Amino acid sequence: MERIWLAGAFIFAGVTVYYLIEKDFNAAVYFFALFIFASVFYFLRKRQRKRHIDVKNNDKKK
């Protein structure tokens, strides 16, 4: 799931640049917001995965 958010962030970043170059600024703002949304969720999932792995490893040590 983490990779999907990362891929989405890259796609939305590319679409944002395309809309800034070819279309108008107002359309690019929408895709920029989606880029920010996907990036935040990528980092949240990454942190959640790392915490889950740490908890799992600590349980095995006990």
N, C-alpha and C positions, 0 to 999 in steps of 0.2 A: 504494500500500500504506500509505503514511503517513496518508492521509486515513481509511482504514478503522480504523486504531488510534485516531485522534482521535474518530471517530464512535462507536466502541465505548466509549471512555472516557466520552463524554457519556451514552450509553445506560446504562452501568453506574452512573454517578453518579445519574441519574434514578431508576433502580430501587432504588438504595441509600436514597435519600430516601423513596421510596414505602414501602419495607419498614420504615424507621424510624418512619414515621407510622402505617401501617396494620397492620403485623405485629409481630414481635418482633425484638429486637436481634440474636439469634444468626443469624437469616436474613440480616439486613442486613450482617453482618460478611463473609459469603461474597461478596456483590456488591461490597462495599468493596474486598476483596482483588483482585477482577477489575478494578475501576476503577484501582487502583494498578498492576496488571500492564499494562493497556492504556496507561496514561499513560507508564510507563517505556519501553515499546516504541515509543510515538510519538516520544518525545524521542531514543531511540537511532537510529531510522530517519531522523529529521530531521538529526541530526548526521552520520550516514553519508552522506546525500544531499549535504549541504553539502561534506563532505570530498571526495566523488567529483567534484563540480563544480569544486572548487579544483584538484584534481589534473589534471582534464581541461583546465582553462584554462591551467595551468602547462605542460602538454605542448604545447599549441598555440603558446605563446610561444617555445618553443625551436626 
